[in-house]
Amino acid sequence: MSEADLVFTGGPVLCMDGARTRASALAVRGGRIAAIGRDVGDLVGPGTEVVELAGRPLLPGFQDAHVHAVLGGVELGQCDLTGTVDPDEYLRRIRAYADAHPGAEWIVGGGWSLESFAGGVPTADLLDAVVADRPVFLFNRDHHGAWVNSRALERAGVDRDTPDPADGVVNRDAHGRPTGCLQEGAVSLVAGVLPAVTPADRLAGLLRAQTLLHSLGITAWQDAMVGGSNGYPDVSDAYLTAARDGLLTADVVGALWWDRERGAEQIPDLVDTRARFTVGRLRCSTVKIMQDGIVENFTAAMTSPYKDARGDATANTGLSFVDPAALCEHVTALDALDFQVHFHALGDRAVREALDAVAAARAANGFRDTRPHLAHLQVVDPADVPRFRGLGASANLQALWATHEPQMDELTVPFLGDGLAARQYPFGDLFRAGATLAAGSDWPVSSPDPMAAIHVAVNRRLHGRTGAAFLPDQRVDLGTALAAYTAGSAYVNHRDDTGTLAVGRRADLVVLDRDPFDGPPEEIGAARAARTYVDGALVYA
């Protein structure tokens, strides 16, 4: 046999196949796996690079099935509030950023946490105290709301007479005056007058994000919002430029945004965009439908009403952004055109509506290989759990959220009540029911680190935290969590020659700095990527 380009030896090779095969060596030739599980010494020649693993494990590269890479990369260059929940620290950073950017017309950024403020709602006067001369616009960590100062409200013309949009809420005082926080679709009232982010800014953000994601062992991803509307920006030009110019070193599936203010008339546009934006390493073969909001601002669609602060039932059951009957029609039409549908479905009613739409498509079109998937799945009715396997709908998990933290314990559980709260993030039930599990981060909503999320999937608590696990019956084992971030996400991304290690498959690989199976479960999250390869080429070390 001809010599290999690359050989790994001296450590466990975790194939992540159904049998959880472990081998001792792997060889790569021409960007694909040439040999595995055998003595590869005869493939080593003068031109072969030999990587001594020294006991470190080799795995398939991680794939993030739900991320906003361009947005995350752009925000890394803006006013960054991530990494703290201290309101005083937010204000210090905002003032420092404003001082460092005296020529900026607006102060723009994000990353603040709902748990930092009473009721999850900060006010404009806090911002006015540190930046009064320029408008300020700051997305919260989950990007379903924004914090703005008085100058921003004035610039956008938002006042007591401004009506709430159908898909959002302007937080107001007792006199109806906006207080400085905007929820869901109301974000667009101010976002629509922000200075334009330039194509160069977006491309720089994408490349910044790509570097970060590779450093975490991620070799491919699905961007959950390409071609934005409804107040969200369009990042498609960054992907198209990077794909055309050979700047993408990861394979990317772009999920084309479904404009909820339009209907079926947008489908021909989506078909055209799919054709134009399938270039190089980029495929825009998915449509993203955001069916509901989030629990913390009471817009996630539930089967039971939210509670108020006293624990009494309200009249609010959240929002279905797309009429459920229309959703069935749209998903059936998209499925017939070979689009994958990627649902944002967080509340149990939204999950049911998404599954009903998949069922309608299956009934009309048969079981096409479109691989629909539902992301977030914060609350799932037990009756709907087995439907995932029956309909061939994958469960796309954002596992990092399944833990006790103030946003959960103070802003979520009390307002759901015992019935809904006990059904949160049912990873174990979905796995036991035979659902295909994929995984994603939703970065920049939360950390893009796969090992941090895998740690929570196994432990139901954050790495480094003690105390009670969150609904511990919904834990999954380490092998299952790793498979979700490798084989499961590769399945969702239609990358069938990746996700597991076997001869002939693409050499998308990650070397971890330690074997997470060798230590206690409480230390899984300490593992880090040491080296990352795409098609056998080193993209991070």
C-alpha positions as CSV (number, residue, x, y, z in Angstrom):
1,M,0.0,0.0,0.0
2,S,1.1,3.6,-0.6
3,E,2.2,5.6,2.4
4,A,-0.2,7.6,4.5
5,D,-0.2,11.4,4.7
6,L,-1.0,11.3,8.4
7,V,-0.9,8.6,11.1
8,F,-2.1,8.8,14.7
9,T,-0.8,6.3,17.2
10,G,-0.2,5.8,20.9
11,G,-3.7,6.6,22.1
12,P,-7.3,5.4,22.0
13,V,-9.2,6.0,18.7
14,L,-12.9,6.4,19.7
15,C,-14.8,5.5,16.5
16,M,-18.3,6.6,17.9
17,D,-20.0,3.9,15.9
18,G,-22.9,1.9,17.3
19,A,-20.6,-0.6,18.8
20,R,-18.5,2.2,20.4
21,T,-15.4,0.7,18.9
22,R,-12.0,1.6,20.3
23,A,-8.9,1.2,18.1
24,S,-5.3,2.0,18.7
25,A,-4.2,3.7,15.4
26,L,-5.6,5.5,12.4
27,A,-4.1,6.5,9.1
28,V,-5.2,9.3,6.6
29,R,-4.5,9.5,2.9
30,G,-5.9,12.1,0.6
31,G,-8.1,13.6,3.3
32,R,-9.9,10.3,4.1
33,I,-9.3,7.5,6.6
34,A,-7.1,4.9,5.0
35,A,-6.8,2.4,7.8
36,I,-8.0,2.0,11.4
37,G,-7.8,-0.5,14.1
38,R,-4.6,-2.2,12.8
39,D,-0.9,-1.8,12.8
40,V,-0.3,1.1,10.5
41,G,3.5,1.0,10.6
42,D,3.6,-0.3,7.0
43,L,1.8,2.9,5.9
44,V,4.5,5.2,7.4
45,G,6.9,6.6,4.8
46,P,9.3,9.5,4.4
47,G,6.4,11.9,3.7
48,T,4.1,10.7,6.5
49,E,3.4,12.9,9.5
50,V,3.1,10.8,12.6
51,V,1.1,12.3,15.5
52,E,1.9,10.6,18.8
53,L,-1.2,10.8,20.9
54,A,0.6,9.9,24.1
55,G,-2.6,8.5,25.6
56,R,-4.9,11.3,24.3
57,P,-8.1,10.2,22.5
58,L,-8.8,10.7,18.8
59,L,-12.5,11.3,17.9
60,P,-14.6,12.4,15.0
61,G,-14.7,16.2,14.8
62,F,-17.6,17.8,16.7
63,Q,-20.4,19.2,14.7
64,D,-22.6,22.0,16.0
65,A,-26.2,21.5,14.7
66,H,-27.5,24.9,15.9
67,V,-25.2,27.9,16.0
68,H,-25.1,31.5,14.9
69,A,-21.5,31.7,13.9
70,V,-21.5,35.1,12.1
71,L,-23.5,36.8,14.8
72,G,-21.2,35.4,17.5
73,G,-18.1,36.4,15.6
74,V,-19.4,40.0,15.0
75,E,-20.3,40.3,18.7
76,L,-16.8,39.3,19.7
77,G,-15.7,42.6,18.2
78,Q,-18.5,44.7,19.8
79,C,-19.3,45.6,23.5
80,D,-19.1,42.2,25.0
81,L,-21.0,41.6,28.3
82,T,-20.5,37.8,28.4
83,G,-18.8,36.0,31.3
84,T,-20.4,37.9,34.1
85,V,-23.8,38.4,35.7
86,D,-22.9,41.5,37.7
87,P,-24.9,44.6,36.6
88,D,-22.1,46.9,37.8
89,E,-19.6,45.0,35.7
90,Y,-21.9,45.4,32.7
91,L,-22.0,49.2,33.2
92,R,-18.3,49.4,33.7
93,R,-17.7,47.5,30.4
94,I,-20.3,49.7,28.5
95,R,-18.6,52.9,29.8
96,A,-15.1,51.5,28.9
97,Y,-16.3,50.5,25.4
98,A,-17.9,53.9,24.8
99,D,-14.7,55.7,26.0
100,A,-12.6,53.5,23.7
101,H,-14.8,54.1,20.7
102,P,-15.5,57.9,20.8
103,G,-16.4,58.0,17.1
104,A,-19.0,55.2,17.3
105,E,-22.5,56.6,16.5
106,W,-24.1,53.8,18.5
107,I,-22.8,51.5,21.3
108,V,-23.8,48.1,20.1
109,G,-23.2,44.6,21.7
110,G,-24.7,42.1,23.9
111,G,-24.4,39.1,26.3
112,W,-26.2,40.3,29.4
113,S,-28.1,37.7,31.4
114,L,-31.7,37.9,32.4
115,E,-30.8,36.7,35.9
116,S,-28.9,40.0,36.5
117,F,-32.1,42.1,36.8
118,A,-35.4,41.8,38.7
119,G,-37.8,40.0,36.5
120,G,-35.1,39.7,33.8
121,V,-35.9,43.3,32.7
122,P,-33.2,46.0,32.9
123,T,-34.1,49.7,32.4
124,A,-32.9,52.5,30.3
125,D,-32.0,54.8,33.2
126,L,-29.1,52.4,34.1
127,L,-27.6,52.9,30.7
128,D,-28.4,56.6,30.7
129,A,-26.2,57.0,33.7
130,V,-23.1,55.7,31.9
131,V,-23.8,56.7,28.2
132,A,-26.3,59.5,27.7
133,D,-24.8,61.2,24.6
134,R,-25.3,58.2,22.2
135,P,-27.8,55.5,21.7
136,V,-27.1,52.1,23.2
137,F,-28.4,48.7,22.0
138,L,-27.5,45.5,23.7
139,F,-28.9,42.1,22.9
140,N,-29.4,39.8,25.9
141,R,-27.6,36.5,26.1
142,D,-30.4,34.5,24.4
143,H,-31.0,37.2,21.7
144,H,-34.8,37.2,22.4
145,G,-34.6,40.7,23.9
146,A,-32.6,43.9,23.9
147,W,-31.7,46.5,26.5
148,V,-31.6,50.1,25.2
149,N,-31.1,53.6,26.6
150,S,-33.4,56.6,26.3
151,R,-31.4,58.0,23.4
152,A,-32.0,54.8,21.4
153,L,-35.7,54.9,22.1
154,E,-35.8,58.5,21.0
155,R,-33.8,57.8,17.8
156,A,-36.2,54.9,16.9
157,G,-39.3,57.0,17.8
158,V,-40.5,54.4,20.3
159,D,-42.8,56.0,22.9
160,R,-46.0,55.4,24.9
161,D,-48.0,55.6,21.7
162,T,-46.0,52.9,19.9
163,P,-48.1,49.7,19.7
164,D,-46.6,46.4,20.6
165,P,-45.9,44.3,17.4
166,A,-47.9,41.1,17.1
167,D,-44.9,39.0,17.9
168,G,-43.3,41.0,20.7
169,V,-43.6,43.3,23.7
170,V,-42.2,46.7,24.7
171,N,-41.7,46.7,28.5
172,R,-43.5,49.7,30.0
173,D,-44.1,51.4,33.3
174,A,-47.5,52.0,34.9
175,H,-48.1,55.0,32.6
176,G,-47.3,53.1,29.4
177,R,-43.9,54.6,28.8
178,P,-41.2,52.3,27.5
179,T,-38.7,51.4,30.2
180,G,-35.8,50.3,28.1
181,C,-36.3,46.6,27.4
182,L,-37.7,45.1,24.2
183,Q,-38.9,41.5,23.8
184,E,-39.0,39.2,20.7
185,G,-40.3,41.1,17.6
186,A,-40.3,44.4,19.4
187,V,-36.5,44.3,19.2
188,S,-36.8,45.3,15.5
189,L,-38.3,48.6,16.5
190,V,-34.8,49.8,17.5
191,A,-32.7,47.2,15.6
192,G,-34.2,48.6,12.4
193,V,-32.4,51.9,12.9
194,L,-29.0,50.6,13.9
195,P,-26.1,51.6,11.7
196,A,-25.6,48.9,9.1
197,V,-23.1,46.2,9.9
198,T,-21.0,46.1,6.7
199,P,-20.2,43.0,4.6
200,A,-16.6,43.4,5.7
201,D,-17.7,43.3,9.4
202,R,-19.7,40.1,8.8
203,L,-16.9,38.4,6.9
204,A,-14.5,39.3,9.7
205,G,-17.0,38.0,12.2
206,L,-17.3,34.7,10.4
207,L,-13.6,34.1,10.2
208,R,-13.2,35.1,13.9
209,A,-15.9,32.6,14.7
210,Q,-14.4,29.8,12.6
211,T,-11.1,30.2,14.4
212,L,-12.9,29.9,17.8
213,L,-15.0,26.9,16.7
214,H,-12.0,25.0,15.4
215,S,-10.2,25.6,18.7
216,L,-13.1,23.7,20.4
217,G,-12.8,20.7,18.1
218,I,-15.7,21.7,15.8
219,T,-15.2,20.8,12.1
220,A,-18.7,21.5,10.7
221,W,-21.8,23.3,11.8
222,Q,-25.4,24.3,10.9
223,D,-26.0,28.1,11.1
224,A,-29.5,28.4,12.3
225,M,-30.3,31.8,10.7
226,V,-29.1,32.6,7.2
227,G,-31.0,35.3,5.4
228,G,-32.6,37.1,8.4
229,S,-35.7,39.1,8.8
230,N,-38.2,39.8,11.7
231,G,-35.6,42.0,13.3
232,Y,-32.7,39.6,12.8
233,P,-29.8,40.5,10.5
234,D,-28.9,38.7,7.2
235,V,-25.5,37.1,7.4
236,S,-25.7,35.2,4.1
237,D,-23.2,37.4,2.2
238,A,-20.4,36.5,4.7
239,Y,-20.9,32.8,4.0
240,L,-21.2,33.2,0.2
241,T,-18.0,35.3,0.1
242,A,-16.1,32.9,2.3
243,A,-17.3,29.9,0.3
244,R,-16.5,31.4,-3.0
245,D,-13.0,32.6,-1.9
246,G,-12.0,29.4,-0.3
247,L,-11.9,30.9,3.2
248,L,-14.2,28.4,4.8
249,T,-12.3,25.6,6.4
250,A,-15.4,24.0,7.9
251,D,-18.4,22.5,6.1
252,V,-21.5,24.7,6.8
253,V,-25.2,24.1,6.3
254,G,-27.0,27.3,6.2
255,A,-30.6,27.3,7.5
256,L,-32.5,29.8,5.5
257,W,-34.7,32.0,7.6
258,W,-38.5,31.6,7.3
259,D,-40.0,35.1,7.4
260,R,-43.0,34.8,9.6
261,E,-44.6,37.9,8.2
262,R,-44.9,36.2,4.8
263,G,-46.4,32.9,3.8
264,A,-45.9,30.3,1.0
265,E,-45.1,33.1,-1.5
266,Q,-41.5,33.1,-0.1
267,I,-40.9,29.5,-1.1
268,P,-39.7,30.3,-4.7
269,D,-37.3,32.8,-3.2
270,L,-35.9,30.0,-0.9
271,V,-35.5,27.7,-3.8
272,D,-33.5,30.4,-5.7
273,T,-31.4,31.1,-2.6
274,R,-30.6,27.5,-2.1
275,A,-29.2,27.3,-5.6
276,R,-27.2,30.5,-5.4
277,F,-25.8,29.7,-1.9
278,T,-24.7,26.2,-2.4
279,V,-21.0,26.8,-3.2
280,G,-17.8,25.1,-2.1
281,R,-18.2,24.0,1.6
282,L,-21.5,25.8,1.9
283,R,-24.9,24.2,1.4
284,C,-28.1,26.2,2.1
285,S,-30.5,23.2,1.9
286,T,-32.4,23.8,5.2
287,V,-35.2,26.2,6.2
288,K,-35.4,27.5,9.8
289,I,-38.8,28.1,11.2
290,M,-39.0,29.8,14.6
291,Q,-42.3,28.6,16.0
292,D,-42.2,30.2,19.4
293,G,-40.2,32.4,21.8
294,I,-38.6,31.6,25.2
295,V,-39.9,30.9,28.6
296,E,-38.3,33.8,30.4
297,N,-40.4,36.4,28.6
298,F,-43.5,34.1,28.5
299,T,-43.5,33.8,24.7
300,A,-42.6,30.0,24.5
301,A,-45.8,28.3,23.4
302,M,-47.2,26.1,26.1
303,T,-50.1,23.7,26.5
304,S,-50.8,25.2,30.0
305,P,-50.9,28.8,31.1
306,Y,-47.9,30.5,32.7
307,K,-48.1,31.4,36.4
308,D,-47.7,34.9,37.8
309,A,-45.4,35.9,40.5
310,R,-47.9,34.7,43.1
311,G,-48.2,31.3,41.5
312,D,-51.6,31.8,40.1
313,A,-52.5,30.9,36.5
314,T,-52.6,33.6,33.9
315,A,-54.4,33.8,30.6
316,N,-51.0,33.6,28.7
317,T,-49.9,30.4,27.0
318,G,-47.2,32.0,24.9
319,L,-47.0,32.7,21.2
320,S,-47.1,30.4,18.1
321,F,-45.4,32.6,15.6
322,V,-46.7,30.6,12.6
323,D,-50.3,29.5,12.5
324,P,-50.3,25.7,13.2
325,A,-52.5,24.9,10.2
326,A,-50.3,27.1,7.9
327,L,-47.2,25.5,9.4
328,C,-48.4,22.1,8.3
329,E,-48.9,23.4,4.7
330,H,-45.6,25.2,4.6
331,V,-43.6,22.2,5.9
332,T,-45.3,19.8,3.5
333,A,-44.4,22.1,0.6
334,L,-40.8,22.5,1.7
335,D,-40.4,18.8,2.3
336,A,-41.7,18.1,-1.2
337,L,-38.9,20.3,-2.5
338,D,-36.3,18.4,-0.5
339,F,-35.7,21.1,2.1
340,Q,-34.8,20.0,5.6
341,V,-36.8,22.0,8.1
342,H,-35.1,23.1,11.3
343,F,-37.6,24.2,13.9
344,H,-37.1,26.4,16.9
345,A,-39.5,24.7,19.3
346,L,-39.1,25.4,22.9
347,G,-42.5,25.1,24.6
348,D,-44.5,21.9,24.6
349,R,-47.2,23.3,22.4
350,A,-44.6,24.5,19.8
351,V,-43.0,21.0,19.9
352,R,-46.4,19.4,19.2
353,E,-47.1,21.9,16.4
354,A,-43.7,21.2,14.8
355,L,-44.2,17.4,15.1
356,D,-47.8,17.8,13.6
357,A,-46.2,19.6,10.7
358,V,-43.7,16.9,10.1
359,A,-46.5,14.3,10.3
360,A,-48.5,16.2,7.7
361,A,-45.4,16.2,5.4
362,R,-44.9,12.5,5.9
363,A,-48.5,11.8,5.2
364,A,-48.4,13.8,2.0
365,N,-45.0,13.1,0.7
366,G,-43.9,9.8,2.2
367,F,-40.7,9.4,4.2
368,R,-38.3,11.5,2.2
369,D,-34.7,11.8,3.4
370,T,-35.1,15.4,4.5
371,R,-34.1,14.8,8.2
372,P,-36.2,17.4,10.0
373,H,-35.0,18.4,13.4
374,L,-36.4,20.3,16.4
375,A,-34.1,22.5,18.4
376,H,-34.2,23.5,22.1
377,L,-37.0,21.2,23.3
378,Q,-37.1,22.9,26.7
379,V,-40.6,21.4,27.5
380,V,-41.9,18.3,25.8
381,D,-45.2,16.6,26.6
382,P,-44.5,12.9,27.4
383,A,-47.1,11.9,24.8
384,D,-45.0,13.6,22.1
385,V,-41.6,11.9,23.1
386,P,-42.1,8.7,21.1
387,R,-43.3,10.7,18.0
388,F,-39.7,11.8,17.3
389,R,-38.7,8.2,16.4
390,G,-41.9,7.4,14.6
391,L,-41.7,10.5,12.4
392,G,-38.0,10.4,11.8
393,A,-37.6,13.9,13.5
394,S,-34.3,14.4,15.3
395,A,-34.0,16.0,18.7
396,N,-31.5,18.8,18.5
397,L,-30.3,19.4,22.1
398,Q,-28.8,22.5,23.6
399,A,-27.6,20.6,26.7
400,L,-25.8,23.4,28.4
401,W,-29.2,24.8,29.5
402,A,-30.4,21.8,31.5
403,T,-29.0,22.8,34.8
404,H,-29.8,24.8,37.9
405,E,-28.9,28.4,37.6
406,P,-30.7,31.6,38.5
407,Q,-32.3,31.9,35.0
408,M,-33.8,28.5,35.5
409,D,-34.6,28.6,39.2
410,E,-35.8,32.2,39.5
411,L,-37.1,33.1,36.0
412,T,-38.4,29.8,34.7
413,V,-39.5,27.2,37.2
414,P,-41.8,29.5,39.3
415,F,-43.7,30.6,36.2
416,L,-44.2,27.2,34.6
417,G,-45.6,25.4,37.6
418,D,-44.8,21.9,38.6
419,G,-46.4,20.1,35.6
420,L,-44.5,21.9,32.9
421,A,-41.3,22.5,34.9
422,A,-40.8,18.7,35.5
423,R,-40.8,18.1,31.7
424,Q,-37.8,20.2,30.9
425,Y,-35.0,19.0,28.6
426,P,-36.1,15.3,28.6
427,F,-32.9,14.0,27.0
428,G,-33.0,10.6,28.7
429,D,-36.7,10.0,27.7
430,L,-35.9,11.0,24.1
431,F,-32.9,8.6,24.0
432,R,-34.8,5.8,25.6
433,A,-37.7,6.3,23.1
434,G,-35.3,5.8,20.2
435,A,-35.0,9.4,19.0
436,T,-32.0,10.4,17.0
437,L,-30.1,12.9,19.2
438,A,-28.1,15.8,17.7
439,A,-26.5,18.6,19.6
440,G,-25.7,22.3,19.2
441,S,-24.8,25.3,21.3
442,D,-26.9,28.2,20.0
443,W,-23.8,30.4,20.4
444,P,-23.6,33.3,21.1
445,V,-26.7,32.6,23.3
446,S,-24.4,30.2,25.3
447,S,-20.9,28.8,25.2
448,P,-19.9,27.1,21.9
449,D,-17.7,24.6,23.8
450,P,-19.0,21.0,23.1
451,M,-17.4,19.5,26.2
452,A,-19.1,22.0,28.5
453,A,-22.5,20.9,27.0
454,I,-21.6,17.2,27.1
455,H,-20.7,17.6,30.7
456,V,-24.2,19.0,31.5
457,A,-25.9,16.3,29.4
458,V,-24.2,13.6,31.6
459,N,-24.3,15.4,35.0
460,R,-27.2,17.8,34.7
461,R,-25.0,20.5,36.4
462,L,-22.3,22.8,35.1
463,H,-18.7,21.8,35.3
464,G,-17.2,22.9,38.6
465,R,-20.6,23.3,40.3
466,T,-21.9,21.2,43.2
467,G,-25.4,20.9,44.5
468,A,-28.5,19.1,43.2
469,A,-28.6,17.9,39.6
470,F,-31.4,19.3,37.5
471,L,-34.0,16.5,36.9
472,P,-31.3,13.8,37.1
473,D,-33.5,11.1,35.6
474,Q,-33.0,12.9,32.3
475,R,-29.2,12.3,32.2
476,V,-27.6,10.5,29.3
477,D,-24.4,8.5,29.5
478,L,-21.1,10.0,28.1
479,G,-21.1,7.8,25.0
480,T,-24.6,9.0,24.0
481,A,-23.7,12.7,24.6
482,L,-20.5,12.4,22.5
483,A,-22.5,10.6,19.8
484,A,-25.0,13.4,19.7
485,Y,-22.2,16.0,19.0
486,T,-20.6,13.8,16.4
487,A,-22.7,11.1,14.6
488,G,-26.0,12.7,15.5
489,S,-25.2,16.1,14.2
490,A,-23.5,14.7,11.1
491,Y,-26.7,12.9,10.4
492,V,-28.8,16.1,10.8
493,N,-26.2,17.9,8.5
494,H,-26.5,15.2,5.8
495,R,-22.7,14.7,6.2
496,D,-22.9,10.9,6.0
497,D,-19.2,10.4,5.4
498,T,-18.4,12.0,8.8
499,G,-19.5,11.7,12.4
500,T,-17.9,8.3,13.0
501,L,-14.5,6.9,12.2
502,A,-14.3,4.2,9.5
503,V,-12.2,3.5,6.4
504,G,-13.2,5.7,3.5
505,R,-14.8,8.4,5.6
506,R,-13.5,12.0,5.7
507,A,-10.7,12.7,8.1
508,D,-12.6,15.3,10.2
509,L,-10.9,14.7,13.6
510,V,-10.3,16.1,17.0
511,V,-7.6,15.1,19.5
512,L,-8.7,15.8,23.1
513,D,-6.2,16.6,25.8
514,R,-7.5,13.8,28.0
515,D,-9.9,10.8,27.7
516,P,-13.2,11.8,29.3
517,F,-14.0,8.2,29.9
518,D,-11.0,7.7,32.2
519,G,-11.9,10.3,34.9
520,P,-14.9,10.9,37.1
521,P,-18.1,12.2,35.4
522,E,-17.6,15.5,37.3
523,E,-14.5,16.2,35.3
524,I,-15.8,15.6,31.8
525,G,-16.1,19.3,31.2
526,A,-12.4,19.8,31.8
527,A,-11.4,18.2,28.6
528,R,-10.2,20.5,25.8
529,A,-9.4,20.1,22.1
530,A,-5.7,19.8,21.5
531,R,-5.7,19.4,17.7
532,T,-8.5,19.7,15.1
533,Y,-8.4,18.4,11.5
534,V,-10.7,18.9,8.5
535,D,-10.2,16.5,5.6
536,G,-6.9,15.6,7.2
537,A,-5.6,19.2,7.3
538,L,-4.7,20.7,10.6
539,V,-6.9,23.7,11.4
540,Y,-6.1,24.1,15.1
541,A,-3.3,23.1,17.4
